[in-house]
Structures are given as C-alpha cells and as structure tokens.
Amino acid sequence: MLKLALQSLWARRLTAGLTLLAVAISVTLLLGVERVRTEARESFANTVSGTDLIVGARSGQVNLLLYSVFRIGNPTNNVGWDTYQAIKQRPGIAWTIPISLGDSHKSFRVLGTNGDYFTHLKYGQQQSLQMREGRPFETPFEAVLGAQVAEKLGYKLDQSIIIAHGAGNTSFSQHDNLPFKVVGILAPTGTPVDRTVHVPLAGIEAIHLGWDTGRHSKNVTAEQALAQDLTPKTITAFMVGLSNRILAFQLQRGINTYTGEPLMAILPGAALQELWGMMSVMETALTVIAGFVVVAGLIGMLTTLLAGLNERRRELAILRSLGAGPSHLFLLLALEAMALTTLGIALGVGVLYLGQLLATPWLLSHYGLQLGLGLPSAYEWQLLGLVWLAGMVIGLLPAARAYRYSLSDGMSIRI
C-alpha cells in the first residue's frame, strides 16, 4: 500500500509537489524561528563569561549591559578615574577591566581599555581571547582589531587607521592627526569583540587632547601627546572579577550606595534575564506567527487532498472493483498524507540547514549571531513530532471520505 501511495503521488507530482513545498516552508519557518531564538539567547549569554559584576553610571541595568558588553546604545554618564581606582582596591576584587567608549572607525565601535582586557575577559565556556595575528597593544597609538573588523575592511598588521570622533555610523570629525598602528588581530569569537577596535586608554586620552566640549580646537602631534599625562579622567564602565563569588552581592550593595558619585553594579546574568523578559512578548509573537504558517501549510495539504479526491473517484472505484475494500482506500489516503507530511518535514529541515549554512556568515558579520549546525534539539524534535501528528490527523479527513465511497458512486460520476 505504501508503494501504491507513493506511485499515486508521483502520478500527481505537480499538485503533490506544491503541497510538499507548502509543508516544507512552514516547517522551515517554524524551526528557523525557534533556532534563531535559541541561538540568540546562547550568543548573548556566551558574550561575557567569568565576569561577576559590571559597574557604570547609575541607569537601568539592561542599558548598562547593552552598552558595556554588546556595544549597543550609549551611557548616561561616565565614571571618574579616581572612583574606579578606589573601588578597584576594595577587598575581594581579583581583577578589573576598564572600558572607554564614544569613538568609532567606519561604523565599528572603538573601545579603550588596558592589557587586563586580553588577560581576563572570557567568553563562551570560560574561553580566553586569542590572537590570530600579532600581539596585544603596548604603546598608546597601537590598535588590536576584532576578527570581523579586519576581515570586512581588509586590514593587515602594521596598517594605520584613523579613529572618528563619536559613535555614529557617519562622522565628519576625524582624529587624523594621531593615527593608530594595527599590531594585532583577534581570533573570531562570535561575540561583539569581533566588531570592535581595541586601543589603549592612553590613546583615547591622547586623541582628545585639543578638543573642547566635543569641538576640535587645535592639532596635537604624537610627540606632544606622549609628553603629557595621559591618565584618563573618566571611563565609561568597568568589569569586575571577584576572588570569591559569595562577595558579589555585598560588593554590589556597597557600589550602589557609593557616596562619591552615583554608580550601579549589575550581575550580568540577572541583567540578561531581565533583557529576555522584555523580549519575551516578541519571541512569543514570532512563535505564534510561525505556528499559523504551519497551520496554513497543513490546511493547504488538506485542501489539495480533498480537491483531488473528487477527481480520483473513478480511480478509487477501479481499486474497489479489483478487490480493495473501504479500509484499503482509507489506508491509501492516510499513507499519502503521511508521505506528504514526512517528506515535507524532511525537505523543510534540509532547507533550514542549507539556509543556515548560507546565512551564518552574513548573520555573524552584521549581528554577531552564530547559528550552530548541530542536530535538532529535543524541543525541535517535539515540534517536528507535533507537525507530523497534525499532518496525519489532517490526512484522516480525506481518508474518511474515501472510505465512504462506493463502487457504483465511483463508476457513475455525473459530468
């Protein structure tokens, strides 16, 4: 019966192919939405690992997380360098990573920091940053590029780059009097690090010498800049690693009540949970839309089977005349629905993996989203099982109609 069902579908391959395509597209969309949602969560969660606290100016914890870790948005205020030094000396703090944002290079964010960034920053499963080429910066006018920056702009070691004033995509103010030399290119991480230009804090201070309230008042040469004190006056935020994580809440409370200036210390994990809570409505909406697309695909399959059934009444009558009983007709139509659903699911999964393979470089380049090509998760298998079960239930309706057809009805169709 299965062979007969497949041959019957092949004889009607045009309509069957369109039905198959509708089911495949709906399955691709359903799994695609689920995979993007899951991978986006994992990608965000893997961006920073091993950091116990992030400290910045008092604002919302999601805002602080977004601009300090994901380079999205801007801070409400900066943190004084003296304040940073005072908190850095507190008991229980093992290391800190200062961060200074506000400039850009050809739409990529520029981050000012120090050597602790390359030593202590972790991502994924406690993975350290690795140099693909070159070394970390050592002098004020050296830069280390993220993997995507180097790849997209075609930069090599020892090349000079000009930093633009401001973090917008387009800037008409260039720090062209003090270029930076590329001394290192980081290995890909699948995080915002790949889309960042890293320079020393002293370099950030140097390029802003001669700037008054955001306006360029005079040029400063590299020799003049190096002759001055390039200790930062302020930074944007800083990350904190503790010698004992039990101290996290105690230190967080102490920083949040710091009297020197208004500060906020956040736990990255808690901030991420709040972020996902804000996005849960959008995630639910996307899942519901994908579910409706699956329903539309299955209804299309039902419509095709029912419409074709009326044209196949003579075929079914011939089968009855050859000895096929009503149960055989029922089984034949059910097997056709099962074959369409199964093949549609298989084609949809195949299209999903092909789409992932083609889209991953673009998603990684533009959004830093790395889509894994692993086997479907347990939840995805459940979704596929539900689609298959729904397809089988849909197929029972035309099968039930075929069951009721009689030999005389099939041989005496009125035109």
N, C-alpha and C positions, 0 to 999 in steps of 0.2 A: 504493500500500500504506500509506503514511503517513496519507493521508486516511481510509482504511478503519480503520486502527488508532485514530485519534482518534475516529471515529464509534462504534467499538466501545466505547471507554472512556466516551464520553458516554452510550451506552445503559446502561452500568453505573455511572452517575455517583456513586451513593451509596457503593458499596464503593471505587470508584476515588478518590473524594474523601477518604475516611478514610485510604486508603493514602498519598495525596498529602500529607495533613496530618501523618501519622507521619514521612514523609521530611523534610518542611519543618521540623518541630520539632527533629528530630535535627540537621539542618544548622544551624539557628539556634543551638542549644546549642553545637555544635562550634565554629562561628565566633565565637560570643559569648565562650566561654572563652578562645579564642586572642586575641581583640581586647582583652578586659579585661586579660589577662596582659601583652600588648604595651604597651597604653596606660598601665597601671600602672607599668611599668618606665620608660617615657618620661616620665611625670608625675613620678616620683621623681627621675629624672636631671635633669629641667629645673627642679627646685625651686631649686637653687643652681648658679650658673654664674659662673665667673671667680674663685671663692674657692679659694685654694691650700691653706690649712690651716685647721682648726678646733681651737681649744685649749680644754681644760676640765680638770676634776679627773680624776685617774687612775681609769680604769674600763675598760670594754670600748669599742672604737671604734664598734661598732654602737649601743650605748647613748648615747654622746656624739653621734653623728649624729642619732639619733632625737629626743632632747630639744632639741638646739640648732637643728635645721633643720625637723623635722616636728612639733615641739611634742608629742611622744609620750613619756610617761614623765617621770621626774624625775632630777636629777643626784645623784650620791653625795656631792658636796661642792661648795663654791664656790671661786672663785679670788680671792685677795686683790687689792685695787686697786693696791697697791704693786707686786705681781708683774706685773700687767697693764701698768703704766706702764714697768717695767723691760724687759719683753720688747718692748713697742711701740717702744722706742728702738733696738732692735738693727739693725745694718746690713742692707740688703736688703729691709726691710719697707716697702712703699709706703703701706699703709693698714690700719686695723683697725676692726672693728665690735664694740663691747662689747654683751653680751646679759645681761639680768637677767630671770629667770623666777620664778614662785612665786605669782602672784596671778591672778585671773580676773574675768570680767564676764559673768554669765549664761551660763556654760558655755564661753565663749570665753577663750582664754589671753591674758593681758596680758604684753606684752614691753616691758621698759625698755631704752632704747638712747639714742643721740645722733644728731645730724644726719648723721653719716657713713653711717648705715643707708640713708638715702634717696639718698645720693650714690653709694655704691659697691656696694650689693647688686644683683646681677644674677640673672636667671632666664632659662630658655629658651635662646635663641641670643644670649646677651650682651645681653638686654633690660634696660633700667633701669626702676625703679619710676616710675610716672606718677601724678600727682594727678588724680582725676576731678573733685573739687571742693576748694576751699580751698587750704591750704598746709601745709607741714611744721610741727611744733610748734617754738616758740621759748622759751616760759617753762615752768616746772616743772609747772604744772597745766593743760596743754593735751594733747589726745589726737588721734591720727590713726587712723582706723578702716580695717580691711580691707573690701573690697567686700561680702563676704558678711555681715559683722557689721552693716554699715549697712543692707543690704537686708533681712535677716531680722528685725532689731529695729526697723526703720523709723526710724533715726536721721537727723537732719539737722544741718547746721552750726549752731554756737552752742548746741547742746543740752548739758546737763550729764549726766554719767554718774557712777555710784558704783562704785568698784573693791572687789571682795570679797577677803578675806584667804584665801589658799590657792588651789590649782589644781583643786579638785574641782568636780563639776557643781553641787553644792549647798553653800553656805557660810552659816553663821549669824553670821559676823563680817564686818561691812561697814566700810570706811573712809569712812563717810558724813560725817565731819567735814571732809573735804577732797575735794570733787567735782572732776572734770576737765571741761573745756570742749572739745567737739569742734570742731577748727579745720580738719580735712582728712579727705577720704575718698579712698582709693587706687583707681585703676582696677583692674578684675579682672585677675588673673594666672594663675588656675588652680593656685595653689600655697597652702601653709599661710599665706602672707601675707594672703590674703583672709579668713582666720578668726582674725585676730589684732588685738588692740587695742594700739596703739603709744603709749607715753608716755615722757617723758624719764627718764633715770636719777635726776635730782634729784627728780622727782616720786615715784618708787618709794621713795627715801630719806625723803622728807617724810612720806608716808602711814604709814611705820613708826616715826615718832617717837612716843614714848609707849607703844610696845609692848615688853613684856619677855618674852622666851622664848616668843613666839607668843601672849601674852595682852595684851589691851588694858588698860593701867593708867591712862591719862589722855588726855583730848582735847587736841589741839593745833590752834590756828587757823592759817589760811593765813599771816597776818602773823607769827605766832610761828615758823612753819616757815621762811619766807623769811629770817628774821633769823639763822638758824643755818647752819652749814656743811653743805651738802647733798651734799658729795662722797661717793660710795659707799665703803663699807668693803670690800665684796666684790661680785663679779658672778658670773653662772652660767658663762659661757663667752665666747669672742670669736673672730671670724673674721679671717683674715689674708690680705691680698693682697700679693704679692711683686713687686718691681721686675724680678726675673729668676727664672723658674720653676726654673732649674737649681739655685737655692739651696734648693729645697723640702726635699730630704732632709737637707741639712746643718742647716737650721734645725729640722726635726722632731727630729733626734737631739739637738740642743742643748736643746730644750724638754723632751724626755722624760727627760733627765738633769739637769734643773734642780734645784739643791740647796735653793733657798729653800722650796719646797713641792712635793708630788707632783703633777705635771701630765702631760697627754697631748696630743700634737698628732697629728691624723689627716689623711690625704689624703681628701677627700670621695669621690673616685672609687673608691679602694680599699675604703673602708668600704661603699659601695653594692654593690660586687661581693661582699663578704662577706655582706651582707644578702640578696642574691639567691641566694647559695649556700645560706643557711639556709632559704630559701623554695622551693628547687628541688623538694624532695620533694612539697610541697603542689601546686606547679604541675604536676608530673608526674601526681599523683593526679587532679587536675581534668581533665587532658587524657585520661587513660585512661578516666575515667567518661564524658566526652563521646564518646569513641570507641565505648564499649559502647552508648551510646544510639543512635549511628548504625547500629551492627550490628543493634540491636533493631529499628530502623525498617526496615532493608533486609530483615530476616527477616520482618517483618510484611508487607512487599510481596510477598515470595516466597510466604508462606502464602496471601495473598489471591489471587494469580495461580494457584497450584496448586489451591486450593479452587474457584475459578471455572472452572478448565479442565474439570473433570469435568462441570460443568453446561453447558458450551459444546460438548460433543462433538457434539451434533446440529447446532449452528451450523457447526462445522468440517467436518462431513460434508457439509453442503449446499454449502459452499465447494468441497469436493473434487469434488462432483458437477457443479459449474459450471465445472470445469476447473482449479481451483487444485491444484497439486502439493504434495507434502510440504514442499518448500523454501519455497513461498509461506506455508504455515502457520507454518513456523519463523520466517520473516521477520516475519510479522504479530505473533507473540507477542514477538519481540525488539524490534520497534518500539514495542509497547505498554509494555514495560519501560523502553525508552529515554525515551519520552514522560513516563511517571510520574516517572522519576528526574530528568529535565531540568526538568520543571515543579515538582517538589518542591524542587529546588535553588534555582530562581528564586524560588519562594514563600518559602523559608527565608531567602534573602538579603534579600528585601523586608521580611519580619517583623523581621529583625535591624536593618535601618536604621530602621524605624519604632520599634522598641523603644529604639534608641539616641537617637532624636530625643526620645522621651518621657521617658527615664530620665536623660539627661545633666544637666538642671537639678538633679534630686534627688541624683545622684551627686556633682555639683560642690558642692552645698550641704552634704552630710553627710560626704563623703570627699575632697573636693578633686580628684576624678578627672574629667578632661576627655576624653571619648571623641570622637575625630575621625570625621567622616562622609565620609572620603575613599574612593576606590576600594579594593577588596581588594588586599592586598599580594601579592607573589609567592608567599609561603608559603601564604597563604589560597587563592590560585588553585590551588596544588598540592593542598591539602586537598579543594577542590571537585572537582578532576580525579579524585582517588582515589575520592571518593564516587560520582562519575558512572561511573567504570570498574567499581567494585564493584556498582553497580546494574545495569550491563549484564551482568556475569558472572552475577549472581543471575537476571536475566531469561532467560539461556540455558537454565536448567533446565526451566521450563515450556515453553519453545520446543522443546526436545529431545523432551519428551513429546508435544507436538502433532505433531511430525514423524513419530512412530511410529504415530499414529492412522490407521486405515484407514477407507475409506468404509463398509464393512459394519459395523465396530465402532460408528461414529457413528450409523448408521441402525437399529441393533438393541440399544439400551440396555435393560438389564433394570431394571424398577422394583422 
